Amino acid sequence: MIWQLDLLILSLVVICAVVTIQLKDLLGASVVFGIYSFLMCLLWAEMGAVDVAFTEATVGAGVSTIFFIAAILRTTRRSKD
């Protein structure tokens, strides 16, 4: 394993986690959460856990992000101000 690549991906994962928590826009937070899941997939693959990486890619980065975005787009605001 290349420890510099692991450290870079881990740093980006932490940055995405903090940005996801800090964002007020739900759609933006969902997109950053999808990026977080994809980076976790890369981290698992780099560590040699290919089966966990594949599961993270399909469930975390794929299906969950699509469900979050679909749920956000189907909601409406109560007031128009």
MOMO-V275333 format. One record per pair of residues at least 4 apart in sequence whose C-alpha atoms are under 8 Angstrom apart, sorted by the first residue. I is the first residue (numbers start at 1). J is the second residue. D is the distance in Angstrom with one decimal. If there is no record, write none. Layout:
I|J|D / I|J|D
This chain:
1|6|7.9 / 1|46|6.9 / 1|47|6.9 / 2|6|6.5 / 3|7|6.0 / 4|8|6.1 / 5|9|6.1 / 6|10|6.0 / 6|43|6.7 / 6|46|7.3 / 7|11|6.0 / 8|12|6.3 / 9|13|6.1 / 9|39|6.5 / 9|42|7.6 / 9|43|6.5 / 10|14|6.3 / 10|43|7.3 / 11|15|6.2 / 12|16|6.1 / 12|39|7.5 / 13|17|6.2 / 13|36|5.7 / 13|39|6.2 / 13|40|6.9 / 14|18|6.3 / 15|19|6.1 / 16|20|6.0 / 16|32|6.2 / 16|33|7.1 / 16|35|7.3 / 16|36|5.6 / 17|21|6.4 / 17|33|7.4 / 17|36|6.8 / 18|22|6.2 / 19|23|6.0 / 19|29|7.6 / 19|32|7.4 / 20|28|8.0 / 20|29|4.9 / 20|30|7.6 / 20|32|5.9 / 20|33|6.2 / 21|29|7.5 / 23|28|7.1 / 23|29|5.9 / 24|29|7.5 / 25|29|6.2 / 26|30|6.1 / 26|72|7.2 / 27|31|6.4 / 27|69|6.4 / 27|72|6.7 / 28|32|6.2 / 29|33|6.0 / 30|34|6.3 / 30|65|6.3 / 30|68|6.3 / 30|69|6.5 / 31|35|6.4 / 31|65|7.0 / 32|36|6.1 / 33|37|6.2 / 33|61|7.9 / 33|65|7.3 / 34|38|6.2 / 34|60|7.0 / 34|61|4.8 / 34|62|7.5 / 34|64|7.9 / 34|65|5.5 / 35|39|6.2 / 35|61|7.0 / 36|40|6.2 / 36|61|7.8 / 37|41|6.2 / 37|56|6.7 / 37|57|7.0 / 37|60|5.4 / 37|61|4.9 / 38|42|6.4 / 38|56|7.5 / 38|57|6.1 / 38|60|7.5 / 38|61|5.4 / 39|43|6.2 / 40|44|6.1 / 40|53|7.6 / 40|56|7.3 / 41|45|6.2 / 41|52|7.7 / 41|53|4.5 / 41|54|7.0 / 41|56|5.5 / 41|57|5.7 / 42|46|6.1 / 42|53|6.9 / 43|47|6.3 / 43|53|7.8 / 44|48|6.4 / 44|49|5.4 / 44|50|6.7 / 44|52|6.5 / 44|53|5.0 / 45|49|5.5 / 45|50|5.1 / 45|52|7.8 / 45|53|5.4 / 49|53|6.2 / 50|54|6.1 / 51|55|6.3 / 52|56|6.1 / 53|57|6.1 / 54|58|6.2 / 55|59|5.9 / 55|60|7.5 / 56|60|4.9 / 56|61|6.6 / 57|61|5.0 / 57|62|6.1 / 58|62|4.9 / 58|63|6.3 / 59|63|5.0 / 59|64|6.0 / 60|64|5.4 / 60|65|6.9 / 61|65|5.9 / 62|66|6.3 / 63|67|6.2 / 64|68|6.1 / 65|69|6.2 / 66|70|6.0 / 67|71|6.0 / 68|72|6.2 / 69|73|6.1 / 70|74|6.2 / 71|75|6.5
